[in-house]
């Protein structure tokens, strides 16, 4: 059927088309069915929504994603035809029954995710099947290949290195510090980061508070030529695009299945051309994983990496409590700057971990002898080279380090008694920071005044909550009162 585009100027985060009920009936399509929309040689699969009295029966309203893909505008004519459930849906049902998938089946699923041939609900079934049934090492390797081949790759010269954390720990913003130190030592660091999945902020969310994080591949090459490094959001580059769609669904489900975690991290590292990779595996009571799970992840990461000819090392770190003081984009970037500038009030736990990780990566890539990496990392940090490099990266990404003010509404959380702070719950700190508005509200979050094992006086300030609205602040305070966020002995 030939229809005329009506632009309602909306973005849905995925291709969506709206039809009048009468037109939908003529096409024999229903709510959430798929249609193929064609303009010239370009085409896209879109999910259908249905409206009454919004459109004429010869019109179709489409989201911005459809307009961009088809290079279309208001009143352009397109051909719309029903398209039915893809073959890959059968493979998803197969995986839901815990039957292993072969390389071709996983390739079909990933390609259909990229082409928008699968709905969010169907992708959620796939994520859930991985969570429920797990995957063999061979399946994970097939998934990695499929994700890599779903998008573009970078071809870079020199020693290309990367560091990644599986996340989940409040604060813990080591990546910008590690990138600044290691690129100062001559490593190429094309750091593509995710936005938050289960934590209060991802590295991309944090850097976005001071610089752009969305770039094209040619723009990325220019940044790397200037600075040897970048800290950007991977979702804008077309590198492993299937993974970004999977992450969106994982965020909605609040799931991060282990096989997908392995595939996601390694596919993205391979896509940017990294050969030297350090993986941080924080474990502990309120972390994503236990020590036992960490050791098993380490085994799998190192086994799979060997099959892809990567030089990879995993390090298990203490994730039983938050690291650093800030939880939320601006609060975390302030921690990073205080360490890079070597301010007296800097969070030493975050500095210590950043030096450890930097040292290990420098040794892994041959920039320091075994056992000498931490010494070199500390020298670069204390000399001011790392801060200079961080400034270069932020400037190259169109940013600056001015006006880093937290949310305008705040509330101090005080201790009810004197004692020793023996526990701070990562998951609840992250949850409360999100209620306060992080990461969308860059100034929102939690400042942690006292670390684990600190002595606390009655009425002493433990945390400060920050929000950009009174309503979010009040909501977080009310939820906090119903939770056990910390323990004093």
N, C-alpha and C positions, 0 to 999 in steps of 0.2 A: 504494500500500500504506500502510495506517495503522500507524504505529509509535509507541512510547512512548520519550520522551527519558530517557536515563541519563546523568547528568553525571559525567564522569571528572575534571572540574576541570583542563582543560589548555587552553593557548593555543598556536596554531600560527602566528600571524602572518597567517593567511588562513583562510577557511572550510574545515573538514575534518570529515567524518563517517565514523564507523567502524561497519561492519555485520558481523554474524556471517556466516560463509561460506555457511551454508544460506540466509539471507535474501538475500544478494547473488545467489546462484544463482536464487532465485525472481524477483528483479527483473531478472535477466539483465544484471547490471553486474559489472565487473571492477576490479581495482586501478587507481586513477588515472582511472577514468571519472567522469562528472559525474552528479549527481542534483539535482533541484529539490525543495527542502524547503519546505512551505507550512504556515503556522499562521494561520488566519483569512485576512485580506487580505494578510498579509505573506508574502514568499517570498524565498528566497536559493538561488543555485546553489553547490553544494559539491563538493569533490573527495572521492572515496571511498578509504578504507583498509579492509582486511579483516582480521578477527581470528578465531581459533578459541578457543572455550571462555571468552570474555570477556563475551559478551552472550547474552541469550535471543533466540530468533528473532523476538520481537515488539518488540525494543528497537533503538535507534540511539543511539550516543554521538556527541556533537557538540562541537566546539571552542567556546571562549568567544566567538569572533567570530560564530558562528551563533546562540548564545543571545542575544547582545546585539542582533543584527539583527532577530531574530524576537520579541524581548521574551519569551523562553520560560524555563521552569525545569524542574527534575527532575520526571519523570512526566507532563509535558504531552504530548498526542498531536499528531502532525504527519503530513501526507501526504507520502510520498516517491515520486517517479516518476523514471525515467531521463530524461535530457536529452542530446542528442547534440551533436557538434562544431558550433560556430557557423559561420555563413557567413564571418565575419571570418578564419577560419583559411585559407580559400581566398585571401584578399587577402594574408595573410602569405607564403604559398607563392609568390604572384605577385611580391611584393617580393624574395623570396629569389632569384628569377630576374632581378632587376634591372630589372623593369618598373615605371615610375612609377605611383603610386597617386593617385586623384582625391580630392576633398574628402569625398565620401560614404563611400568605402572606408576612409579614415583615421578618419573619425568612428565607423564601425562597430567598428574595431579598438579604439579608445580606450574607447568605451562598454562593450565586452565585457570589457576589462581591469578597468574600474571595477566591473562587475557580477560579477566573478570567474568569468565564462564561459570564460576562457582559463586554462590551467594555467601554472605557472611555466616549464615547459619550452617551451610555445608562445610565451609572452612573450619567452623567451630567443631563440627563432627570430626574432622581430620585431626585437629589439635587434641580433642578429647580422646580419640583412638590411640594417639601416641602416648598420652598421659596414662591411659588405662592399660595398654598392652606393652608399652615399651618398644624398642627396636633392637635388632641385632647390630653388631659392628658393621656388617656388610650393608644392611639397610641404611645406616647412618651415612656411610660413604656414598651410597647411591643418592641419598637426599642432598648431601653436600654438593655433589656434581650437578644435580638438577638445579639447585639454587644458584650456583655459579653461572651455569649456562643460561639461566633465565634473564641475565642482564649483561652489562658491560664489565670490562676489567681494565685495570690500570697497568701500564708497562713502565716501570720506573728503573732507573739505573742507580747503582750504589747499594749500600747495605740498608735494605728496607726492613724496618723493625716495627713492632707493635706491642702494646701492653693492654690487657683486658681483664676486667673483674666481672665475676658473675653477678655482682650487685647484691642488693638486699640490706646492706648495712647503712644506717643513717649517717649522713656526712660522707666520710671515706672518699673525698674528692682528690685522689692521688693522681689521676691521669694527666691533668694539665701541668702538674709539677714534674712528673716523669717525662712527659713529652718535651718540656722546656729544658730539662737537664740533659737528656739523651740526644736531642737534636743539636744542642750546644757542643756535644762531643763528636758530632759528625754523622750521626745516624739519620737516615731519611725516615720521617715519622708521619705517614699519611693517616692520621687518626680519624677514622669515621666512627662516630658514636651514635648510640640509640637514645631515644627519649625514654623517660621513666616507664617501666612496666609495673613493678611492684613497689619501688622506692618513691621517695618524695620528689626526687629530681634525677634525671640522667645527666651525663656529662654535656650532651648537646643542649639540654635545658639551661644548664649553668652558664655555659659559654654564651648562649643567646642573650643573657642579661648584659653582656658587654660588647658583643660583636655579632655579625651575621654568621649563620651556620649553614645556610642553604646556597649551594653553588652548583654550576655546571662542571663537567669534567675539564673543559678548556680553562675555566676560571681556577679550578683546583690546581692544575699544572702551573699556572702563573704564581699562585701562592707558594707552592712547593719550591719553585725556582728561586723565589725571593728569600725564603726562610728555612728550607729543608723540612718544614713541618706544617701541619694544619690540625685544627680540632673542629670538625664539621659534623653535621647530621648526615648520616649515610643515606637516608631516604630520598634526598633530593638529587642524588647522583646517577640513579639508574643502575647502581651496583647491587646485585642480588635483590631485585625488587620484590620477588616472591617472599623473601624473608621479612621485609617491612610490612607486607600485608598480613603475614602470619603473626607478627608481633602486635599489630593492631587488634587482632582477635584475641590473642593471649591477654592483652591488657583488659579487654572487656570481661574475659572469663576469670581473670586474676590467676592464671595458670602459667607455668613456665616449665613444660615437660623436659626432662633431662636429655632425651635424644634430640629434641628441637634446639635446646640450649647448645649442645655440642655442635650440631650442624650449623646453627646460626652464626656462632662465633667463628668457626673455622672457615665457613664459606666467605664471610666478609673479609677475613684476613687474607685469604687466597685471592679474592677479587681485587684487592688493592695492591697485590704483589708482595706482601710481607713474607720474608723468609725466616726471620728471627722473632719468635713470639713468646711473650711471658704471660701466663694466665694466673691471676690472683683468685684463690679459692677460699674466701672467708667462711669459717665454720663456727658453730656455737649454738647456744640455747635458742636465741631469737634470730639466728641467721637462717638463710635458705636451706643450708645443709648441715649435717653432723660431721664430725671428723671422719667417721667410717665412710659416709657418703663422699666426702672430699677425697679420700684415698682412692675410692673406686672411680670417681670422675677423673682424677689425675691419671690413673692407669689407662682409661679410655682415651683421654685427650692425647696422651703420648703415643699410644698405639696407632690411633688414626693419623696423627701428624706424621708419623714415620712412613705411612703408606702414601702420603702426599709430598714426601721429601721436604718436610719442614723441620727447622731446628726449633724445638719447642720445649719449654720448661714450665711446670706448674709449681706454685708455692702455696702451701696451706698457711693461712694467717688467722689470727684470733678475731672472730667476728661476733663475739658474745656481747658486745656493747658498741654504741656509736663511736666513730673516730672523727676527730676534729670537733669544732664547736657549733658550726652552722649547719642547719638542715633546711634546705631551700635555696634557690638559685643565687640571690644576692648575698645571703649570709655565707654561702659556701665560697663564692668568689672572693669575698673578703678574707676568709681563711687562707685561700691560695695566695693572695697578694701579700698577706702578712708573713707567710713563710718565705716567699720569693724575695721579699724585701728584708728578711731576717729581723723583723720587729721583735721587741722583747716580749710582747704579749701573745706571740704566735702560738698556735696549738702544737705542742711538741710531739704528741702521739701521731698526728697526721704527718709531721715532718719526718719522724723516725721511719714510718712505714714507706713514705715516698722515697727516702734515701735507700732503704733496703731494696725496693723494687727496681729503682734506677740502677743500682749497683749490679743486681742480678742480670738485668737486660744488657748492660754494658759488657759484662763478662760473656754472656751468651753470644753476643755479636762480635766478640773479639776486640772490643775497644779497651778492655782492661783485662789483666791477668786474673786467673782464678784467685779469689780472696781479696782482690784489690779494687773491686768495683765500687763498694761503699765509700772508700776513701776518695776515689775520683769524683763520685757523685757529690759528696760533701764539699769538696774543693770548688766544683763548678757552682754549687748553690751559694757558698759563702763569698765567692768572688764577685757575685752580682751578674755573672754571665747568664744564669738561668732566667733572672728577672728581665734582663735585656732581651733575651730570646722570646719570652712570653709577650712582652710589649710588641716585638716585631710581628709575631703571629697575629695578635689582636688587631694591630694596625693594618696588616695585609688583608685581614678579613673585614675591614671597614669599620672597626670599632675603636673604643677608647675606655679608659679606666676611671672615668669621672662619675660623680653623682651616684655613688653606690649606697643609697639609703634604703633601709628595710621598710616594711609596711608601716603606714602612718598610725595604725591602731595597735596597741600592745598591752600585754598583761603579764605581770610577774607571777611565777608559780613558786611558792615557798615551802620549805620543809616543815612538817608538823612536829618534828622532834629532833633532838640531837643524836648523832650516831655516825656510823660509817655507811657510805653509799655502796651497797654490794651488788646492785643490779639496775640496769636501764634497759628496757625492752625495745629493741630495734623496730620491730614490726609496729608497735603502738606509737612510737615516735614518728615513724614514716606515715602512718595512718592519720595522726593528728595534724601533721604538716600538710597533708593533702586536703584535709578538711579546712585548714586555714587558707587554702587557695594555691598552694604549691603543686606543680611547677608553673601553671598558667599565669598566676600573679607572681611576678619575679621577686617582689619584696616580701612575700609571705613565707612563713616557716617558723622554726624554733631555734633559739640560741641556747646552747647547753652551757651553763656556768660551771658545773661541777662534773668531773669525770668519775668513772667507776673507781672505787676504793678511796675516794676523797672523804675527809672528815667534814661533817655537816653540823651546823648549829641550828637550833630551833629558830624558825622564821628566816633562815638564810635562803637566798634566792637560788633555786635549782635551774629553772628554765625561764626564758622570756618568749611568749607567743607573739608573733607578728602577723597582721592581716591587713588587707587593703580595704576591708569593710567591717563595720561593727557587727553585722549579722554573722559573718564567718568566724569572727573572733569569739562571739558569744556561743555559737554552735560548738566550736572546738573546746571551749572551757566547760560547757555542759557535758560533753562526751568524756573529757578528761576526768571529771568528778566521778564517773561511773566505772573507770578503769583502774587497774594497778599498772602504772607505767614504770615505777621504780620501787626498790626496796631499801630500807635503811635498817641496819642492825645495831 
